[in-house]
Amino acid sequence: MRPLREVNPGAKLALGISFFVLFFAVWAFATLGGYVSKTFLADPLTMLRSGWTLLAEQGFAKDIGYTVWRVLGGFVLAALLAVPLGVAMGAYKPIEAFFEPFVSFARYLPASAFIPLLILWAGIGEAQKLAVIFIGSFFQLVLMIAVTVGATRRDLVEAAYTLGADDWGIVRRVLIPAAAPQIAETLRLVLGWAWTYVIVAELIGASDGIGHMITDSQALLATDQIIFGIITIGVIGLVSDLAFKRANRALFRWASL
């Protein structure tokens, strides 16, 4: 094991799985062995049984569907606006000078702080939850994409000008292709943050969704259901992250993501 040396795919998979095995083993030892009260932390077997009950009898699959829809809806809306604005800011310094102070200010504002206002403005329906995810994702995406585009190698730009490219050609044929792999990686990272925003949005004023189930379970001290909800979010997030990585590798084969 040496710094920055790559691990072969088989060993990487084995190491990743081994951590989960160790984690669940320690959890089972602490709870089934009686070292931690089940009132505060349910054991893995109870959690799995409660999870099956939620899915088979209490319609938890519908809650999962609502949450996934909210994450994707809010994130896609944010990305559709943030990508072109971020590219414009990275490519043109006057645009960056105009937008960057406000974007830098806004990205530090916690999306959860807007929930009371959004409930007043949009009610407790889908618009409010999508808006929370949009606010939490949009400003982060804009600034990260602008930095990525602005960091494009200057020799590539100069070479394109030498070959006769105009300003729009530089953006379309140099800046965007050069930054595209990292923009895709930025989208992947911010999608993970979107999951934290949707759960916060669903904890207040929601009648469905994973966050709503967690809130109801907390009132009943049902730690088994709370843990199952949290693990469900993690599993969906891990699957979407792996799918995003695979799609990025397929689209940008020349980049090492």
CORBELVEN-V631288 format. One record per residue. N is the residue number from 1. OMEGA is omega in radians with two decimals (NA if undefined). NEAR is the number of other ideal C-beta (glycine too) atoms within 12 Angstrom. D_FIRST is the distance of its C-alpha to the first C-alpha in whole Angstrom. Layout:
N | OMEGA | NEAR | D_FIRST
N | OMEGA | NEAR | D_FIRST
//
This chain:
1 | -3.12 | 8 | 0
2 | -3.14 | 6 | 4
3 | 3.04 | 5 | 7
4 | 3.10 | 6 | 9
5 | -3.11 | 8 | 7
6 | 3.06 | 11 | 9
7 | -3.14 | 14 | 9
8 | -3.01 | 10 | 12
9 | -3.13 | 10 | 15
10 | 3.13 | 10 | 15
11 | 3.12 | 14 | 12
12 | 3.11 | 13 | 12
13 | -3.13 | 14 | 16
14 | 3.14 | 14 | 15
15 | 3.12 | 16 | 13
16 | 3.14 | 17 | 16
17 | -3.09 | 14 | 19
18 | 3.11 | 14 | 17
19 | 3.13 | 14 | 17
20 | 3.10 | 19 | 21
21 | 3.13 | 15 | 22
22 | 3.14 | 14 | 21
23 | -3.12 | 17 | 23
24 | 3.10 | 22 | 26
25 | 3.11 | 16 | 26
26 | 3.11 | 19 | 26
27 | -3.14 | 26 | 29
28 | 3.14 | 23 | 31
29 | -3.09 | 17 | 30
30 | -3.06 | 20 | 32
31 | 3.14 | 26 | 34
32 | 3.11 | 20 | 36
33 | 3.09 | 15 | 35
34 | -3.13 | 12 | 38
35 | 3.11 | 15 | 36
36 | -3.13 | 18 | 36
37 | 3.13 | 14 | 40
38 | 3.05 | 24 | 40
39 | -3.10 | 14 | 42
40 | -3.14 | 16 | 39
41 | 3.13 | 27 | 36
42 | 3.10 | 32 | 37
43 | -3.08 | 28 | 35
44 | -3.11 | 28 | 33
45 | 3.10 | 19 | 36
46 | 3.12 | 25 | 39
47 | -3.14 | 31 | 37
48 | 3.11 | 22 | 37
49 | 3.11 | 20 | 40
50 | 3.10 | 31 | 41
51 | 3.10 | 32 | 39
52 | 3.10 | 18 | 41
53 | 3.11 | 20 | 44
54 | -3.08 | 31 | 44
55 | -3.02 | 22 | 43
56 | -2.98 | 12 | 46
57 | -3.00 | 12 | 48
58 | 3.04 | 23 | 48
59 | -3.12 | 17 | 47
60 | 3.10 | 29 | 44
61 | 3.10 | 21 | 43
62 | 3.08 | 19 | 45
63 | 3.12 | 35 | 44
64 | 3.14 | 31 | 40
65 | 3.12 | 19 | 42
66 | -3.11 | 29 | 44
67 | 3.12 | 41 | 41
68 | 3.12 | 30 | 39
69 | -3.12 | 23 | 42
70 | 3.13 | 40 | 42
71 | -3.10 | 41 | 38
72 | -3.12 | 25 | 39
73 | -3.13 | 26 | 42
74 | -3.11 | 40 | 41
75 | 3.14 | 40 | 38
76 | 3.09 | 24 | 40
77 | 3.13 | 27 | 43
78 | -3.10 | 37 | 41
79 | -3.12 | 33 | 39
80 | 3.12 | 19 | 42
81 | -3.03 | 23 | 43
82 | -3.08 | 38 | 40
83 | 3.13 | 32 | 39
84 | 3.13 | 22 | 42
85 | 3.11 | 30 | 42
86 | 3.09 | 40 | 39
87 | 3.14 | 38 | 39
88 | 3.13 | 29 | 43
89 | 3.14 | 36 | 41
90 | -3.07 | 38 | 39
91 | -3.02 | 31 | 41
92 | -3.06 | 24 | 44
93 | 3.07 | 15 | 44
94 | 3.09 | 11 | 47
95 | 3.10 | 22 | 46
96 | -3.14 | 26 | 43
97 | -3.13 | 15 | 45
98 | -3.02 | 15 | 48
99 | -2.94 | 27 | 45
100 | 3.13 | 26 | 42
101 | -3.14 | 13 | 44
102 | 3.14 | 19 | 45
103 | 3.11 | 31 | 42
104 | 3.07 | 20 | 40
105 | -3.02 | 12 | 42
106 | -3.07 | 25 | 42
107 | 3.08 | 27 | 38
108 | 3.14 | 15 | 38
109 | -3.13 | 19 | 41
110 | -3.11 | 18 | 40
111 | -3.12 | 34 | 41
112 | -3.14 | 26 | 42
113 | -3.13 | 17 | 45
114 | -3.03 | 28 | 46
115 | 3.11 | 32 | 47
116 | 3.11 | 16 | 50
117 | -3.11 | 17 | 52
118 | 3.07 | 31 | 50
119 | 3.09 | 21 | 52
120 | -3.06 | 13 | 55
121 | -3.00 | 16 | 55
122 | -3.10 | 22 | 54
123 | -3.10 | 16 | 54
124 | -3.13 | 25 | 52
125 | -3.07 | 19 | 52
126 | -3.09 | 28 | 49
127 | -3.13 | 21 | 50
128 | -3.11 | 32 | 49
129 | 3.07 | 47 | 45
130 | -3.14 | 33 | 45
131 | 3.10 | 33 | 45
132 | 3.13 | 48 | 43
133 | 3.12 | 44 | 40
134 | -3.12 | 39 | 42
135 | -3.11 | 40 | 42
136 | -3.06 | 42 | 38
137 | -2.94 | 44 | 37
138 | -3.02 | 39 | 39
139 | 3.07 | 33 | 39
140 | -3.14 | 37 | 35
141 | -3.08 | 44 | 35
142 | -3.06 | 39 | 38
143 | -3.13 | 31 | 36
144 | 3.12 | 37 | 32
145 | 3.12 | 43 | 34
146 | 3.11 | 39 | 36
147 | 3.14 | 25 | 33
148 | -3.13 | 32 | 31
149 | -3.13 | 37 | 35
150 | -3.13 | 28 | 35
151 | 3.12 | 19 | 32
152 | -3.11 | 31 | 33
153 | -3.11 | 16 | 33
154 | -3.13 | 15 | 36
155 | 3.08 | 12 | 36
156 | 3.12 | 21 | 36
157 | -3.13 | 26 | 39
158 | 3.11 | 14 | 41
159 | 3.13 | 17 | 41
160 | 3.08 | 25 | 42
161 | 3.14 | 17 | 45
162 | -3.12 | 12 | 46
163 | 3.02 | 14 | 46
164 | -3.14 | 10 | 49
165 | 3.04 | 19 | 47
166 | -3.06 | 13 | 49
167 | 3.13 | 15 | 47
168 | 3.09 | 16 | 47
169 | 3.09 | 18 | 45
170 | -3.14 | 29 | 43
171 | -3.02 | 27 | 42
172 | -2.98 | 18 | 42
173 | 3.13 | 22 | 40
174 | -3.02 | 31 | 38
175 | -3.10 | 35 | 37
176 | 3.11 | 29 | 37
177 | -3.13 | 25 | 35
178 | -3.08 | 31 | 32
179 | -3.01 | 35 | 32
180 | 3.13 | 28 | 32
181 | -3.13 | 26 | 28
182 | 3.05 | 31 | 28
183 | 3.10 | 37 | 31
184 | 3.11 | 31 | 30
185 | 3.07 | 28 | 26
186 | 3.09 | 35 | 29
187 | 3.13 | 37 | 31
188 | -3.11 | 31 | 28
189 | -3.09 | 27 | 27
190 | 3.05 | 38 | 31
191 | 3.08 | 38 | 32
192 | 3.10 | 28 | 29
193 | -3.12 | 33 | 31
194 | 3.12 | 43 | 35
195 | 3.11 | 38 | 34
196 | -3.13 | 30 | 34
197 | -3.07 | 40 | 37
198 | 3.13 | 48 | 39
199 | 3.08 | 38 | 39
200 | 3.14 | 34 | 40
201 | -3.10 | 45 | 43
202 | 3.12 | 41 | 44
203 | -3.10 | 29 | 44
204 | 2.99 | 25 | 47
205 | 3.12 | 26 | 50
206 | 3.10 | 31 | 48
207 | 3.10 | 18 | 50
208 | -3.12 | 29 | 47
209 | -3.12 | 37 | 43
210 | 3.13 | 45 | 40
211 | 3.10 | 38 | 41
212 | 3.11 | 34 | 45
213 | -3.14 | 40 | 44
214 | 3.12 | 34 | 41
215 | 3.11 | 26 | 44
216 | -3.13 | 25 | 47
217 | 3.13 | 30 | 44
218 | 3.13 | 19 | 44
219 | -3.14 | 13 | 48
220 | -3.05 | 15 | 48
221 | -3.13 | 16 | 45
222 | -3.11 | 29 | 43
223 | 3.11 | 26 | 39
224 | 3.12 | 32 | 39
225 | 3.11 | 35 | 40
226 | -3.12 | 32 | 38
227 | 3.12 | 33 | 35
228 | 3.10 | 34 | 35
229 | 3.13 | 38 | 36
230 | -3.14 | 27 | 33
231 | 3.08 | 28 | 31
232 | 3.10 | 34 | 33
233 | -3.14 | 32 | 32
234 | -3.14 | 21 | 29
235 | 3.12 | 20 | 29
236 | 3.12 | 29 | 31
237 | 3.13 | 28 | 29
238 | 3.13 | 19 | 26
239 | 3.14 | 17 | 28
240 | 3.13 | 25 | 29
241 | 3.11 | 25 | 26
242 | 3.11 | 18 | 25
243 | 3.11 | 16 | 28
244 | 3.12 | 25 | 28
245 | -3.12 | 25 | 25
246 | 3.11 | 17 | 26
247 | 3.12 | 20 | 29
248 | 3.13 | 27 | 28
249 | 3.14 | 19 | 26
250 | -3.10 | 15 | 29
251 | -3.05 | 20 | 31
252 | -3.07 | 23 | 29
253 | -3.10 | 13 | 27
254 | -3.10 | 13 | 27
255 | 3.11 | 20 | 25
256 | -3.13 | 12 | 21
257 | NA | 24 | 21
//
